[in-house]
Amino acid sequence: MMQPINFKSIPSVLVFEINSRNIKVSKTLKFEQKGETVVLDIRGLIYHGDFHFTSCIIGSDNMVWYHDGITTRSNCENEGDFDKFSSRNLLKCKGRNLILVVYARV
């Protein structure tokens, strides 16, 4: 889905709720402001299932880190290079469904 959105100034962080399994998640969002292109990259993914939330954090080095407070406690597990994840792969993680996508300026 493409939806034009206008801002007076480009935000540093945007969070989108995902309530459909029939959607393509963009890895980047691009904004034009006074002839300059500003890019927001995915930096976080929140998943839900079985009355429990988990997350994936994308580091500045493009590595994906999985966190589940129940199983990983205060640690994160390396899930690999974000470039190897397809839009379809982002919709589920370890049996849980994607519910929030966090974009931030690089």
N, C-alpha and C positions, 0 to 999 in steps of 0.2 A: 504494500500500500504506500502510495506517495501522497503526502499531505503538506501543502505549503503552510509554513508557519512564519510569522513575522515577529521580530523582537526589536525593541528600541536599541538594546545593546546585547551582544551575544553572551549568553550565560557561560559560566565556567563549568557547571555541572548540570546535566539533565538526567532524570530518571523516568523511565517509561514502564508502565504496567503492561504485561503481556497476558491477554485473556483469550488467546486463540492458539491452536496448534497448527493452523494453516496460515503461517506468517513467515516471512523471511526477515531475519534479524541482520541489519547492516552492521558491519564491524566499525564503520566510521560514519560520522555525520559531518557534512560540509556546509558552511555558511559563508555568504559573501557580505562584506561590510566595507563600504567605501573603496571598492576595488581590491580589497584584500580577502584572501580565503582563510577562514579559520576552521580548523579540524578538531572535532571531538572524537576520541577513540573510546571503545568499550574498555572499562576498567574494572567492572564488577558485574556478576550475574548471581541472582538470588533464585533458589529453587525451593519448591515445597512438595511434600508428599508424606503420607502417613503421620499427619499432625506434627511435622518437623521441618525446619528450614535448614538449608545448607547453602554454601556459597562457593563461587570461584572468583578469584582475584587475578587480574591480568597485570603483571608487573611492567615496569618501563622497559625491561629487556624482552618483553613479549612472552614471558613464561607464564603458564597458567598454574595457579595454586588453589587446591581444593581444601575447603574447611568444613568440618562437621563437628560441632562441639561435643557430641556424644562419642564419636569414634576417634577423632583425631585430637580431641581435647584442645590444648593451646597450640598445637602444631598444625602446619599445613602440609599437604602432600603435593609434590610436583606432578602435574598432569601432562606436561610437555609444552611444545611450541604452539602458541595461539594461531599461527599461520596455517597449521595443519588441521584446524577445526573448521568444518564447513558450517554454514548458516544452519543447516538441518541438525548438525551435531549439538548446537548450542541449545536447542529446545528441550533436551533432556540431559540429566546428569545422574548417573547411578540410580536410575528408576524414578527420579523426581522431575517434576515439570518446572520449566522456567516461568517465573512470575514477574521478575523485575530485571531491567537492564540499566546499568549505570554508565553514562558517558561522561568523560571529563576532558578538558583541554590538556594537550600534551605539553 
